[in-house]
Amino acid sequence: MMKHPVTINGITRWLETGENVPTDSLETKEHAVPVLRQEIGDVLRDVRQRQRRTLREVSHHARVSLGYLSEVERGQKEASSELLSSICSALNVPMSLMLREVSDRIALQEGVHIPDTVPVDLESRFAPEEFGARIPDEVPDDFGQLAGSH
C-alpha cells in the first residue's frame, strides 16, 4: 500500500492510502487570520491617541486626507509604503518601530515567539571583534560574494 502525508495539529503523519484520519484529532477551532492592514491601522491609531493628537492634525502633517487616514486606521485601506512613511513621520515615530509593533501583534495572534535578542551563536559569528566576538576563520561563500559586490 502507498502512504500519503496528512497534517494534524501541525504534525505531519504518513497514513496508508484508504486509512481514515481520526476526526477527533483534527483541528476544529478556526484560527483568526491576522490582517496586516488592520494591525497597521490599530498601531497607528494607538500611537496617535497616546500622543493625544487628532486625525485632523496628523492628516495635515502627513499631507493625506482626513478621510483616507481614518480608513487606514480602521484597516479599510491598504496604505502604500510612502504613505506609511509620511504618517509615521507626522507621528514622529520611526516606521521600523511601528512595523516592529505590528509584527509583534501578528506573532502573538499566530502563537509565535520572536526573541528580542540575537542568538549568541549568530552574534559570535558576525559581530565585530571589538565587541568581544570571534571572527570566523572562514567566511561562507555567500557572504564573500556579498562583500565583493559592493
N, C-alpha and C positions, 0 to 999 in steps of 0.2 A: 504494500500500500504506500501511497505517496503522503507526504506530510506537507502542511501549509502553515504559515505563521498567523497567529491570532494574538492581538494585543488586548490584554485585560488589565485594567487599572494601571496602565503604564508598563506592564511586564509582558514581553513577547514570549509566547509559548508556541511550540510546534505541535500541532494536533494532526492525527491521522485523517485523511480525507474521509468524510462521512461521519466523523466523530462530532457529537454535539457539544457546543460550548455551553457550560452551565450558566443559566440565565441569572442565577442569584449572585454570580461573581462579576457580572457586567456592571459598569458604572451606570447607575440610573440617575444620579444627580447631574443636572446640567450646570456647566460652568459658564459664568458670565464672561463673555469675550470683551477684554478691555478695548475701548475705542479711543485711539490716540487723540483725535481732535477734542473729545470730551475731557480727557485728562489734561491736555494743554490748556483748554479753556478754564477748567477748575483751578489749575495752578495760577494762571494769570489773574483770575478773579480774586483768589485768596491773597495774592501779593498786593493787588490794588486796594483791597479792603483793609488789609493790615496797615497800609500807608494812609488810610482814611482819605483816599482820593476818589473823585467821581469819575464815571465813564466819560463825561464831557471833557474833563481836564486831561485825562490820559489820551483820549482820541485826538484832542487838539495837538498835544505834544508829539504824538506818534504820526500825525498827519494822515489819519484814517477816519472815515465817517463814524459817527457815534453808533449808528445802526449796525454797521459791519462789525465794529469792535464788540458790541453786545452779542451779536450772533456767534462770534469767535469764542467769547467767554461761555456761552451756553452750549458750545460744542456743535452748533448747527452749520458752521462754515469751517472749511479746511484752510488754515492760513498758510501762505507761502513763507519760505524762509526769510525773504526780505521783509515781509510784514511782521513776522515774529521778531526779527531783529529790531525793527522800528518800535514795536510795542515794548520790548524789553528795555530798549534804550530810554523810552519815555518813563518807564518804571524804575530806571537806574538799577537794573538787575542784569547781570551777565546772562546771555542766552544759555551758556553752558550750565549755569546753576539752575535755571528754570527747567532745562531738559533733564538734568540730573534728578530733580524732584519728580518730574513726570515719570522717568524711568523707575524710580523707587516705588512710586504708587502702582505702576503696572506690575512690577516684580512682586509686590505684596499681594495683588489680586491673583497672580499666577502661582503664588506659593513658592517663589524662587528667592533664595538668599543670595544677595550680591554683597561680597565683603567690601568694607570701606578701605581696606589696606591692600597693598601689593603683596602677594605671597612672597615669603622670604627667598625661596629658590629662584624666583623670577627676578627679584630685586638684586640678588647677589650676582646674577648673570649679566645684568645690563646697566647697573648703576656705576657711576664713575668711582675710581679708587679713592678719591679724596673724601668720599662719604663712607669709607670702610668696606667697600665691596670689592670682590675679587674680579679682575678682568679675565675672562676665559682665554685659555691659550689658543684655541681655535675659534674663529668666528664662523658660524654656519654660512654656507654658500649664499643663501638668500639675503642675509644681512650684508655680506660683502658686496653683492650686486647692488643693493640699495645705496650703500655708501659710495660706490663708484658712479652711480647715476646722477649725482648732484653736480 
